[in-house]
Amino acid sequence: MAGLQKILIILLVLFLVLLALIFSLNNQMAVSLNFLLFETAPHGVAIWIILSFVVGALTGVLLTMLATVRTSVSRRQLKKQLNKAEQALEKSRNTTDRTT
């Protein structure tokens, strides 16, 4: 089952690369982008679109990783607090059992 999944992922990636190649071949008009005082060298429209997609995807992955790290740190802190509370409860139960 894992082998079939790997083959399907490889086929999907190859299909996406093929689509990007076809897209870039059909959109070769050179344009330059202006950012306030900065102007880029002229490149094909497809290059700019693919580049913006890649930058957006990497930004999304980075933000997701940061959220995951934050969640795992919070989880670790909550586990420590839970362990302390459980130990305090157990200690309280032990002292209560001894007194009765």
N, C-alpha and C positions, 0 to 999 in steps of 0.2 A: 504494500500500500504506500509506503514512504517513497519507494522508487517511482511509482506512478505520479505521485505528487511532485517530485523533483523534475520529472520529464515535463509535466504540465507547466511548471513555473518557468523552466528553460524555454519552452515553446512560447509562452506569454511574453517573456522578455525579448525573444527574437522577433516576435510580431511587433512589439512596441518599437524596437530599433528600426525595423523595416518601415513602419509608419512614419517615424521621425525622419528617416532618410528620404522617403517619398515627399514628405512635407517640405523638407529643406530644398529638394531639387525643384519643386514647383514654386518656391518663394525666394528667388535669388536676387530680387531688386535690392540694391545697396541703399541703406539709410543710415544717417547718423542721429544719435540721440542728444538732446540738449538738457542739461541739468543746471539751471540757473547760470552759473558762470563757467560750467564745464561742458565741453562738447566731445563726444566720442568719435573715433574713426568710423568711417562708413563700413558696415557689414550687412550681410543679408538679413532680411526680415525674419527668416526662420531661425537664424542664429540668436537674435534677440529674444524671440519667443521661447525657444528651447532653453536659453540661459535663464530667463526669468522663471520658467517652470522649475528648473533645477534649483535655483536659489530659494524659491518658495518651498519646495519639498525639503531641502536641507534645513531651512528655518523651522518648518513644522516638526521635523525630527528632533532638532535641538530643543525646541520648547517642550516637546513631549518628554524628552529625556530629563529635562530640568524638573518637570512636574513629577515624574516618576521618582527621582532622587528625593525631592521634597516629601513625597508621600512615604517613601521607605524610611527616611529619617524620623518623620512623625510617628510612624508605626513602631519603630524601635524604641522611641521615647515612651510611647504609651504602653509597650510591653514591659519596660522597666518599672513604670508606675504601677501596673497591674501586679507584677511580682512583689513589689514592696507592700502593696495593699493586701495581697494574699498572705504574705508572711506576717503582717501585723494582725490580720484576722486570725490566723492560726495561733499566733502567740497569745492573743486575747482569749481564744477558746481554751487553750492549755491552762492559762491562769484561772479561768472561770471553772474549769473542771477540777482543778486542785482545791479550790475554795469550797466546793460543794461536797 
